[in-house]
Amino acid sequence: MSADEKRSEMLSGVVERISNELEKMSKGQKAIARYILENYETAAYMTAAKLGETTGVSESTVVRFSMELGYEGYPHFQKVLQEELKVKLTSVQRLNAASRFSDDASVLKSILQADLDSLKHTYENLDAASFSKAVSTILKAKKIYIMGLRSSSPLSSFMHFYMTPLFDDVRHIHSNSANEVFEQILPIGPGDVMIGISFPRYSTRTIQSMQYARSRGASVIVITDKPDTPMTEYADVALFARSDMASFVDSLTAPLSLINALLVALGMHRKSHIEESFEALEKLWKEYKVYDTGKDRDLTAGEDKEETDT
């Protein structure tokens, strides 16, 4: 079995592995195992020392427990368990995971640190060749379809908002209804590109739509968290950004940063096109007072002063 296959097996069955090995364990290890099986949404975020204290065993027993299950150590075991939970936990179970925080201040520090770690991990694992391929694929496309449903919807909306001035035909797929989704992507074909965005728990509609786009001869670009997921099965190009589970909320900080980079790179190649678009837009925005310039407030303040003086 290759290293990737071994990792995939561990990722998909850490809880099952504990259950299967339970009867063979020592008394102390059984206490750890039972606590994890009953409280895995909380246990996954405990340190080895805290887990040992909670279950009445030593920290070294917790470390040996993880290694005897086949993991490199407790940090490796903990990370694999957290990865599995991102896909399998229900919203209620995710909410229960927030019990690991002691107060509001610990939430603030923990979540910001987790976002920093996600950005760092994404930066350190960038695939520049895939990023460049994604840019060139989008630039050559006749039509661009962008799809991100449920928690990924803000990402697809953000991307669509900034892609619209860059290209003449950008379509945002934004319905959870299967019929409406397929009606929107029905015309996709050769020369077009679909950008599918999804993070755990992965959207079945998005995966199905990418499969359809691929069958129609369109190119498929995926933005997701890691390679070994259903999201990458139909991808011509895959871009990865870490998205950790923060209670019932999914952290989208790193994915948004990756999308920002993609938009800037596309804008760099489409500079002359967007200069014309933005000049026209600025005139419209100014005419219809889309944005506050400060002048309107100054004028209103002056009128109010005149009324007071009179």
Secondary structure in CASP SS format (residue, H / E / C, confidence):
PFRMAT SS
TARGET T0000
AUTHOR 0000-0000-0000
METHOD secondary structure of the structure
MODEL  1
M C 1.00
S C 1.00
A H 1.00
D H 1.00
E H 1.00
K H 1.00
R H 1.00
S H 1.00
E H 1.00
M H 1.00
L H 1.00
S H 1.00
G H 1.00
V H 1.00
V H 1.00
E H 1.00
R H 1.00
I H 1.00
S H 1.00
N H 1.00
E H 1.00
L H 1.00
E H 1.00
K H 1.00
M C 1.00
S C 1.00
K H 1.00
G H 1.00
Q H 1.00
K H 1.00
A H 1.00
I H 1.00
A H 1.00
R H 1.00
Y H 1.00
I H 1.00
L H 1.00
E H 1.00
N C 1.00
Y H 1.00
E H 1.00
T H 1.00
A H 1.00
A C 1.00
Y C 1.00
M C 1.00
T C 1.00
A H 1.00
A H 1.00
K H 1.00
L H 1.00
G H 1.00
E H 1.00
T H 1.00
T H 1.00
G C 1.00
V C 1.00
S C 1.00
E H 1.00
S H 1.00
T H 1.00
V H 1.00
V H 1.00
R H 1.00
F H 1.00
S H 1.00
M H 1.00
E H 1.00
L C 1.00
G C 1.00
Y C 1.00
E C 1.00
G C 1.00
Y H 1.00
P H 1.00
H H 1.00
F H 1.00
Q H 1.00
K H 1.00
V H 1.00
L H 1.00
Q H 1.00
E H 1.00
E H 1.00
L H 1.00
K H 1.00
V H 1.00
K H 1.00
L C 1.00
T C 1.00
S H 1.00
V H 1.00
Q H 1.00
R H 1.00
L H 1.00
N H 1.00
A H 1.00
A H 1.00
S H 1.00
R H 1.00
F C 1.00
S C 1.00
D C 1.00
D H 1.00
A H 1.00
S H 1.00
V H 1.00
L H 1.00
K H 1.00
S H 1.00
I H 1.00
L H 1.00
Q H 1.00
A H 1.00
D H 1.00
L H 1.00
D H 1.00
S H 1.00
L H 1.00
K H 1.00
H H 1.00
T H 1.00
Y H 1.00
E H 1.00
N C 1.00
L C 1.00
D C 1.00
A H 1.00
A H 1.00
S H 1.00
F H 1.00
S H 1.00
K H 1.00
A H 1.00
V H 1.00
S H 1.00
T H 1.00
I H 1.00
L H 1.00
K H 1.00
A C 1.00
K C 1.00
K C 1.00
I E 1.00
Y E 1.00
I E 1.00
M E 1.00
G C 1.00
L C 1.00
R H 1.00
S H 1.00
S H 1.00
S H 1.00
P H 1.00
L H 1.00
S H 1.00
S H 1.00
F H 1.00
M H 1.00
H H 1.00
F H 1.00
Y H 1.00
M H 1.00
T C 1.00
P C 1.00
L C 1.00
F C 1.00
D C 1.00
D C 1.00
V E 1.00
R E 1.00
H E 1.00
I E 1.00
H C 1.00
S C 1.00
N C 1.00
S C 1.00
A H 1.00
N H 1.00
E H 1.00
V H 1.00
F H 1.00
E H 1.00
Q H 1.00
I H 1.00
L C 1.00
P C 1.00
I C 1.00
G C 1.00
P C 1.00
G C 1.00
D C 1.00
V E 1.00
M E 1.00
I E 1.00
G E 1.00
I E 1.00
S C 1.00
F C 1.00
P C 1.00
R C 1.00
Y C 1.00
S C 1.00
T H 1.00
R H 1.00
T H 1.00
I H 1.00
Q H 1.00
S H 1.00
M H 1.00
Q H 1.00
Y H 1.00
A H 1.00
R H 1.00
S H 1.00
R C 1.00
G C 1.00
A C 1.00
S E 1.00
V E 1.00
I E 1.00
V E 1.00
I E 1.00
T E 1.00
D C 1.00
K C 1.00
P C 1.00
D C 1.00
T C 1.00
P H 1.00
M H 1.00
T H 1.00
E C 1.00
Y C 1.00
A C 1.00
D C 1.00
V E 1.00
A E 1.00
L E 1.00
F E 1.00
A C 1.00
R C 1.00
S C 1.00
D C 1.00
M E 1.00
A E 1.00
S C 1.00
F C 1.00
V E 1.00
D E 1.00
S C 1.00
L C 1.00
T H 1.00
A H 1.00
P H 1.00
L H 1.00
S H 1.00
L H 1.00
I H 1.00
N H 1.00
A H 1.00
L H 1.00
L H 1.00
V H 1.00
A H 1.00
L H 1.00
G H 1.00
M H 1.00
H H 1.00
R C 1.00
K H 1.00
S H 1.00
H H 1.00
I H 1.00
E H 1.00
E H 1.00
S H 1.00
F H 1.00
E H 1.00
A H 1.00
L H 1.00
E H 1.00
K H 1.00
L H 1.00
W H 1.00
K H 1.00
E H 1.00
Y C 1.00
K C 1.00
V C 1.00
Y C 1.00
D C 1.00
T C 1.00
G C 1.00
K H 1.00
D H 1.00
R H 1.00
D H 1.00
L H 1.00
T H 1.00
A H 1.00
G H 1.00
E H 1.00
D H 1.00
K H 1.00
E H 1.00
E H 1.00
T H 1.00
D H 1.00
T C 1.00
END
